[in-house]
Amino acid sequence: MSAPSPQSIDALLPLQPATFHILVALADDDRHGYAIIQDVAARTNGAIKLSPARCIAPSSGCSNRV
């Protein structure tokens, strides 16, 4: 597999806040679903409330909540 081009990476940035916080939640431990939702809520003092659909498909935009 070849490395992605810088242009294709730049197209993904900046990350949406929900996507960023999901990645941060996964960076220090294996988590899934509800554990991700709890971690993001705790890290952001409740400012970001993920829906279960957002954790399943963070980039699909299927959730109207952050």
C-alpha positions as MATLAB code, in Angstrom:
seq = 'MSAPSPQSIDALLPLQPATFHILVALADDDRHGYAIIQDVAARTNGAIKLSPARCIAPSSGCSNRV';
ca = [
       0.000    0.000    0.000;
       1.407    3.368   -0.958;
       1.513    6.388    1.316;
      -1.304    8.885    0.860;
      -0.413   12.084   -0.907;
      -0.230   15.290    1.162;
      -3.162   16.679   -0.829;
      -5.420   13.766    0.162;
      -4.475   14.209    3.834;
      -5.108   17.964    3.670;
      -8.601   17.277    2.342;
      -9.410   15.568    5.663;
      -8.293   18.513    7.804;
      -9.416   20.190    9.899;
     -11.229   17.370   11.637;
     -14.756   17.867   12.866;
     -14.769   18.235   16.679;
     -16.607   14.934   17.194;
     -14.129   13.048   15.012;
     -11.182   14.614   16.836;
     -12.551   13.680   20.260;
     -13.348   10.115   19.156;
      -9.735    9.711   18.031;
      -8.449   11.156   21.311;
     -10.680    8.745   23.249;
      -9.231    5.832   21.277;
      -5.624    7.010   21.539;
      -5.011    5.908   25.117;
      -7.211    2.799   25.393;
      -9.377    0.388   23.431;
     -12.951    1.604   23.701;
     -16.194    1.091   21.890;
     -19.635    2.691   21.731;
     -20.820    3.802   25.138;
     -17.275    3.983   26.552;
     -16.319    6.470   23.798;
     -19.434    8.537   24.518;
     -18.599    8.615   28.237;
     -14.930    9.465   27.653;
     -15.716   12.350   25.292;
     -18.326   13.748   27.668;
     -15.860   13.555   30.573;
     -12.971   15.125   28.618;
     -15.153   17.999   27.416;
     -17.111   18.492   30.663;
     -20.293   17.643   28.771;
     -19.740   20.216   26.029;
     -19.735   17.494   23.358;
     -22.449   14.867   23.564;
     -22.054   12.129   21.010;
     -24.945   10.032   19.799;
     -24.500    6.270   19.330;
     -24.836    6.739   15.568;
     -21.935    9.192   15.611;
     -19.669    6.578   17.197;
     -20.591    4.008   14.567;
     -19.947    6.277   11.572;
     -18.147    9.444   12.721;
     -17.550   10.813    9.242;
     -20.935    9.997    7.728;
     -22.701   13.013    9.175;
     -25.591   10.761   10.158;
     -25.970   12.518   13.478;
     -27.304   16.012   13.886;
     -25.597   16.293   17.268;
     -21.916   17.067   17.607;
];
